Amino acid sequence: MFDFHSLGFFRSPSVRKVSQKINVTVCRLIFCSIYITFFAGCSSYFGKASPSAVVLETPIDHGMHFRGKGAAAGMMMAGSMGPMGIAIGVAIDEGIAKTIGKAALTSDVDIPRLLSNSITQVETQDPKVFVLKEYGFVTTKNGAAGLDDPVIPYWELIDKSSSKLYSSVEHCNPAAVELEIIKIDGMAIRRAYEDIAICAQTVLENIVKS
């Protein structure tokens, strides 16, 4: 700091008073500059939004679904029985879904939790919420050589902001498993959904990046 008192011709009280005021003003300016620089930096740092995890909402009335045998049988019976034939087909699929759901429950397999654990690994700058519309198993013929009644796991998610539907049937290629196995083996259900949950994570990562 420049000291005006070091100059001999600044000896008078009035000059010393002026020099003191100048020194105080200079100190205040320096302090203000430091203050502004510091808080501007903090504002820039904290103003950046931290990434947040994608959220998966599961309806209270969720449950296992099955698409396959009943639907095919219902269409065949509809020709002779009309709407009653379709209703019987729906009842067949619902019965199979309950059997699979019971096997999952017995082995403490929580499919919404498996999906959520993978989906919440996805980070996004803007809040993103998906709704689990449906999950279960569906009959298939692809990649099912040598299997009796092959089925694959599936999920359907709805983007809450756009109402767009995303289905694993379109985006994933899970391994097939025999229907009779998942009707009694909860761990087989777990393995099937652990694989397709990873696919769900990949799909949503691509969505939030686009």
N, C-alpha and C positions, 0 to 999 in steps of 0.2 A: 504494500500500500504506500502510495506517495505521501510523504509527511511534509506539509507546508511549513511546519515549525522549524525544519532544518535550515531554512533560508533566513539569513539574518535580517533582511529587510521586511520580513513578516513578523514583526515583534509587537505591533500595537494590538491592544485588546480587540478592537473592531475587526482587524484582519484575522486574528486568531479565531474569533467567533465564526467568521465566514468560512475559514478553512475547516473548522470542526463540522460545520453544517455540510460542507462538501464531502468530507470523509464519511459522515453518516449516510448521506445520499448515495454515495458510491457503494457502501456496504449493503444498503437496502437493495440496490439494483442487482448486485451480485447474488444476494440471497434469493431474490425473486427469480433470477435466471435459473438458479439451481433448482428451486421449487418447481418451476414450470417444466423444466427438462425432466425431472424425476417423475412427476405425475403424468406427464405426456407419455413417458415410456411405460408406466404402469397401466395406463388406460389402453395403450396399444396391446399390451400383453394380455390383460384380463378381458379385453373386449373380444378376443377371439373365442368363438363358441367351441366348447369342448365336445368331442364326439359323444353321441349317446347311442345306446343299444336299441336295436329294433325290438318292438314289443309285440308279443303274440297274445291275443285275447281268445279265451276259450269259453263258449257259451255254457251256461249252467247245465243245460239239458243235453250235453254232448254224449255220444255213445258210439259203439262199434257199428260199422255198416258192412254190408256184403252185397256185391253186385255179380250176378252170374246165373246160377242154375235156375233160380226161381223166375227170373226175367225171361229166360229162354222157354221154360215150361209154360209160363203164363201166356206168351205169344202163341204157342202151339195150341193151348186149350181155349184161347179166345175165339178161335174159329168155330168151335162147337158149343162153347159155354158162354161166350160173350164176356161182359165185364167180370163175371164171376171167375172165369178162368184167369184173368189178369190179377184179380185179388188173391187167388190161391198162389200164383207165382210170387207175388209180393210177400205173402206170408211165409213162403218157403225161404226166401232170402233173409227175412227178419229172424227166422228161427236159427239159421246158420250163423247170423251175426251175433245173436245172443250166446250161442255155444262158444264162438271164438272169444267174445268179450268175457265170458266166465273163465276161460282158460287163462286169459291175460290177467284177470283180477286175482285168480288163485296164485299166480306167480308174482304178484305185485308189480305188474307191468303197467306203467302209466304212460300211454302214448302221447297225450298232450304235453306231458313234462319232457319226454324224450325230444319231441319236436322243439319245444321252447328252449331247452338247453342248447340246442344247436343254433336256432334262429337268433337268440339273444347275443351270440358271438359276433353278429354282424353290426358294424358301427356305421353311423350316418350323421352328417352335420345337421340335417333337419329331422325332427321327430317323425318316426315312421311306425305306424301301427297296422298289423295284419290280424284278421279274424280267422280262426280255424273253423271253416264251414263244415268240413266233413273229413272223416278218415276211416280206413277199414281195409278190406281186401276185395280184389276183383279178379274174375277168371281171365286167363290169358293163354295164348298158344305160342307166343314169341319166346324163344330161348328156353323152352320147357320140354325138350326131348327126354323121353324116358320117365316122365313124371305122370302120375295119375291125378287127374283133376288139378292141374297147376293153377296157382293164384299168385298175385303180386300185391304188395301193400300199396296204398295210395293215400294222398292227402289233397285237400283243396283249400286254398287260402284266398281271402279277399282283402285287397288293399283298401283300408278304411277310408282313405282320402279320395280315391278315384273309383271305388267300387269294382275295380277290375279283378277278375277271377284268374288265379293261377293254379294249375293242376299238375301233379307229379306225373300223370299219364302222358302229358305233353313234353315235360322237361326232364324226366328221369328214366333210367333203364334199370330197375331193380331186378335182383335175381328172383326167379320163381321158386315156389315151395309148394309141396303137396297140401291140398285142402285138409285131408284127414289128419295131417301132422299138426297144423295150427289149431285144429279143433280140440286138441288135447295137450299140446305142448306150449306153455306160455313163454318159455325161453326161446323157442323158435320165432315166436311173435316179436320178442324183444330184439333178436338179431336182425330180423327183417326191417324193423323200424329204426334201428340204430343206423343201418346203411342208408335208408331213404331220408333220414333226418339230416345226414351230411349233404345229401343232394339239395334239400330245402335250403340249407345255409348257402350253398353255392348259387342257387337260383336268386335268392334275395340279395346276395352281394352284387350280382350283376344288375339287379333292378335298381338298387340305390346308387350305383355308379352311373347309370344311364341318364 
